[in-house]
Amino acid sequence: MTVEWNDKQPIYRQLRDLVAERIMDGSFPEGDAVPSVRQVASDYQINHLTVGKAYQELVDAGLLEKRRGLGMFVKEGAAKALTSNEKQQFIDEEVPAFLDRARVLGLELQEVVDLLLASGGESQ
């Protein structure tokens, strides 16, 4: 799998976010090992220190744990914690920005609600 790194934020943050997404979607199940620092560095052609920094942030956030001699593992409860945090961030940041944009475009709140209900909440 190829990843397109962008210049908007450091690669370690992008990698951290990618690992977090994979924890949330179940690609990296709780209790399982995540790919080694060397493997990720090799796969994505990035510096191993960059991978280590991303993993350390996930350890600091309580999502991964180091097991001496074994590697990094997804902690129990990581997916639920991430999902909860992401939901709150969505509510706090993305919903207000979405509503502000709708107002700028002259959409009434009821129009937005009707559009959301009509779409059934499913992506096209």
N, C-alpha and C positions, 0 to 999 in steps of 0.2 A: 504494500500500500504506500502510495506516495503522498507526502504532505507538502502543501505549498505554504512556506513560512511567509508571513507578511512583515512589513517594516513598522507597523503600528505599535507593536509591543515586543519586548525581548523574547527570543526563542524559548528560553526556559519557562516563561509564563505560558506561552502557547502550548508547550509540551505538557505542562502541569494541567492546563485546561483540557487537553486531549485525554490524558489519563483519567481525569475526573469524569469526563463524559463517558468513558468506557466503563468506569465503575458504576455510574448511574444506569447505563443501558445493559449492564450484566455481562459485557464482554470480558471484564476482569471481575470474576465472582469473589465475594467475600471469603476470606480464608485461603485463597489461591495466591500463588506467587505472580508478581508482575515481571515482565521481561527484564533481564539484567541491564545494568547501566551500560556495559560493553555492547550488549546486543542492540539496544536502542541506538547507541551512538553509531554503531556500524550500519544498522538498517536505514537511519535517517541522515547519515553522513554529517553528524554534528559532533562537537567536542564532548568527551565524556564528563567534563566538569559541568557543562550545561545540563546534561541529563541528571547528574548528581544534585545540582541545585534545585531542579524541578522536583525530584523525588524528596529532597529534604523539606521543601515547603509542604509537600503532602504528608510527610511524617509529622512536621510541626503542627499541621492542622488536625492531626489525629486520624488520618485516613489510611495511611500506610504504616507498617511497623517493620523495623529491621530485625531479622533473626540471624544472629551471628553464624557465619559460615553457610547460611542457606539463602540469603537474599532478602528482598523486600516482598511483603505480603499485604494484601488488602485486609484491613481490620474489620472485624464484625461490626455492623451498624454503619459502615461508611456510606453505603448507598442511600440509606434513609437520611443520614445527616446531610449529605450533599443535596438530595432532592429537596429537603426542607429549606436549606439555605438558598437554593436556586429559586424556589417558589417565592420566598420572601424578597429576594433581590428583584424578581420579575414584578412583584406587586409594588415594591418601593420605587423602582427605577423605570422599568419598561412601560408599565401601564400609564403612569403619568405622562411620559413622553409621547406615547401613542395618543392619549386624549388631547394633549396640547397640539399635536399635529392635526388631529381631526378638527379641532376648533379653528386652527389657522386656515384649513381648507373649507371652513364654513359648514361642516357637517354637524348636525344636531346629534345629541347623545342618543336619542331614540333611533335615528337612522343607523348609527353605529351598532346599536344593540340588534336592530332588525337584520343588518348585514351579517353579524356574527351568528345569529340564530338561523338565518337562511343557509349559511355555509355548513351548519351542523358541527362546527368546530373541527372539521376535517380538512387536511391540506389537499390542495388540488393537484 
